[in-house]
Amino acid sequence: MKHFPYYPIFIDVENHDVVIVGGGDVCARKAETMMRYGARVTIVSPEFTSEIEQWAQDGKLTLRRKRYESSDLDGASIVIASTNDTSVNEQIAADARARKLPVNVVDVPRLCEFIVPAIIEKGSVTIAVSTGGKSPALARTLKEDLYRSIGPEYAEANDILGTLRDGAKEVLPTDIDRKNFFDSLIAAGIIEMLREGRRDEAYSTIARMCEAAGVPLSREVHSGRGS
């Protein structure tokens, strides 16, 4: 029995091999998400949806037109089981665990090493929402509510602050110093300024605070002033 909640984590799947067993609509959704984040996807199943077949024809993923065998996990970094056969899903989970591979069995949390959250993307900002596998419907509702409440100003602020990180590391020696600097930028109201269309004021505020802290101005901050 599981005693602790899942630990939220973002992982890099770009150029990693993800094996998905099952060729139906659920599999297609999982494959599409993994491809969007740059994974190399292989799907194992005797049959596939037309959408999956088209992706394979387009060279976007690899198909193994066969029934699952444990050797299908060779070389995998992540495993997803999405078949409609409980015994096959249980075997996939057991094989993955034996190989110390993270495995997700769709809609069966007890067999999962990880679960997949609802994802909100606004530019460079990504937010993951999970109910611990208890209520995917509630997670989707939270996702929709958050999507409506988060404007493009957050992504713009994230992008511009990101251009200052390397310069800040050069002149602010400790994590605490850098945290205080970036916290002060947010506290100065730059997100509200961007939300209200006061971009020149936001960029000028950032430039002024960088100069006060000795942090080099990035090209993006220079070009943003007077825009």
Disulfide bonds with the S-S distance in Angstrom:
none
